[in-house]
Amino acid sequence: MGINYKAASDCAVPITLKIISDANLGDESVRLRFLRKPAAAASVRHPNVASVSFWVEPGKYFLYAMEFVEGEDLGISSTLWPG
């Protein structure tokens, strides 16, 4: 649905910048779901949920920034799991 980038905030703190992929930009249901995610995550305060810094309302760009969490790419590591 989206592409994740590691970026630096104004405070030089690493953040994750998530941008909707071009392939999904034309699908309104995907765009709406993409924008619901940061709103839902921003309303939760829990150590296991990455905090959302900001999101851009619909327009030319569909993106949001959230706390960067160090770890493996689940798309890659899930291929290594048995079953």
Stockholm file with secondary structure:
# STOCKHOLM 1.0

chainA/1-83         MGINYKAASDCAVPITLKIISDANLGDESVRLRFLRKPAAAASVRHPNVASVSFWVEPGKYFLYAMEFVEGEDLGISSTLWPG
#=GR chainA/1-83 SS CEEEEEEECTTSCEEEEEEECGGGTTCHHHHHHHHHHHHHHHTCCCTTSCCEEEECCSSSCCEEEEECCCCCCHHHHGGGSCC
#=GC SS_cons        CEEEEEEECTTSCEEEEEEECGGGTTCHHHHHHHHHHHHHHHTCCCTTSCCEEEECCSSSCCEEEEECCCCCCHHHHGGGSCC
//
